[in-house]
Amino acid sequence: MEEITFITEDGVKISGNYFKPKKEHAPVFLLLHMMPATKESWNEFAARLQEKGFAALAIDLRGHGRSTDKNGTRLDYKEFKDSEHRESMKDIAAAKEFLKGQGVDISGMAIAGASIGANLALWQASIDKDVLLLILLSPGLNYRGIQAAQLAPHYSGPVYILTSEMDATNAAQSSRELFKIFPGDKELNIRQGNSHGTNMFIQEPDLIDKLLEWTTNKIYKY
């Protein structure tokens, strides 16, 4: 793992953990954390992806972790308005530009996101034809104004939705509704318990194996 940085179009310095692939032109995952977590919440999943031959980049979204500088001004997600959270789409755009310089297969990008990161991942997939696969952990119908139900019809690739039945954010019901809307290849896995986002990996480490198996089958099909 290598800690890297890059700058967004509006001057935010984004910190990321980059897991280099074993070979050039490898398929690549972009990993988006939940709030208030950081890029490190994806470390185990990213390391396992690397073992399977993928490249993986987990980033601290603006205002989180080490991504707190914008042109010399300190950012704190706790002070963000909803519109400022949605500016994280610029972090994703800059992450994609970084990956373009790494010799990976950006035309077959996958994105995994947790909580608000799931909604951001879906937003990107709905507008970016390079995104061929999605993993959504505990998505919401409306996180900070990111309206998932309006975005889902615009993404037709494979999507895996993972959530907990007793999640306090009502993510299970949101996931059921989203699952109905997605037009393409889709899978819904609702677990017992109340874990949210990447915390599900802590409660059930075997979930990583399930996601990796599903991902490998889908990615190498395309």
Buried (B, 14 or more C-beta within 10 A) or exposed (E): BEEBBBBBEEEBBBBBBBBBBEEEEBBBBBBBBBBEBBBBBBBBBBBBBBEBBBBBBBBBBBBBBBBBBBEEEEBEBEEBEEEBBBBBBBBBEBBBBBBEEBBBBBEBBBBBBBBBBBBBBBBBBBEBEBBBBBBBBBBBBEBBEBBBBBBBEEBEBBBBBBBBEEBEBEBBBBBEBBBEBBEEEBBBBBBEEBBBBBBBBEEBEEBBEBBBEBBBEBBEEE
